[in-house]
Amino acid sequence: MSPQVESLLTKVERRQPASVELAHRLIEYLLSGEIPPGGKIPSERALSESLDVGRSAVREALKSLTLLGLLDVRQGDGTYLAGSSSDLLPRIIEWGLLLGERRVQDLTEARAEVEVILAGMAAKRRSPAGLEELRAIVDEMKAADADLPRYIAADVRFHLKIAELSGNTVLAGVLSSIRSLLQVWTNRVITAMGETRSSLAVHLPIFEAIEEGDAEAARAAMFAHMRSANRNLANTIGE
């Protein structure tokens, strides 16, 4: 194993379960570029020796990352890095969000800034057809009511549709690239709340401002929504 990888795979601290700490180290390893997509990762034994943890902890961490689709286990052959780095990122974000990683919080802050800009642009540039599509999504959110999975799916579509209506393909692409983050974030918050009414209440002013073509109001409404969402998300991960 190269010095670069060994520096990433430092000894595991015991403040969290070994498998969780190890998963953090393995994610850093996967993002280091040391192993190309489709490349084989070191054996359980090699990782165990490098990290000074038991093989059972290594096995549990690898199992978690395999379930997320980061790794591909080939029986009798070894474990391989699956997909490209761009394909891996959303699943790494999901894992990090569940663990409350600081870098994931940085991503949610960045998402909030992007969403505020997109809302203002959507208010200025929305087309009649696009506005009707957004209205249909809002109607779906209303109809979902206590059906949390249905509401969550519509909520994510709402934000992606606003990005589309902005007409800015670069910023819309940023939001689309973290779609998995939107799904995980929304799922955590709505599930923790156990209801959809308060969420719908902060979405409606965004839609109304976009419908009216009021960019300033759209930005303000999205800012209020993002501030609330950040607070609720922090509560779900104990920050």
Sequence and secondary structure as in RCSB ss.txt:
>XXXX:A:sequence
MSPQVESLLTKVERRQPASVELAHRLIEYLLSGEIPPGGKIPSERALSESLDVGRSAVREALKSLTLLGLLDVRQ
GDGTYLAGSSSDLLPRIIEWGLLLGERRVQDLTEARAEVEVILAGMAAKRRSPAGLEELRAIVDEMKAADADLPR
YIAADVRFHLKIAELSGNTVLAGVLSSIRSLLQVWTNRVITAMGETRSSLAVHLPIFEAIEEGDAEAARAAMFAH
MRSANRNLANTIGE
>XXXX:A:secstr
  HHHHHHS    SSS HHHHHHHHHHHHHHTTSS TT B   HHHHHHHHTS HHHHHHHHHHHHHTTSEEEET
TTEEEE S HHHHHHHHHHHHHHHT HHHHHHHHHHHHHHHHHHHHHHHH  HHHHHHHHHHHHHHHHHTT HHH
HHHHHHHHHHHHHHHT  HHHHHHHHHTHHHHHHHHHHHHHHHT SHHHHHHHHHHHHHHHHT HHHHHHHHHHH
HHHHHHHHHHHTT 
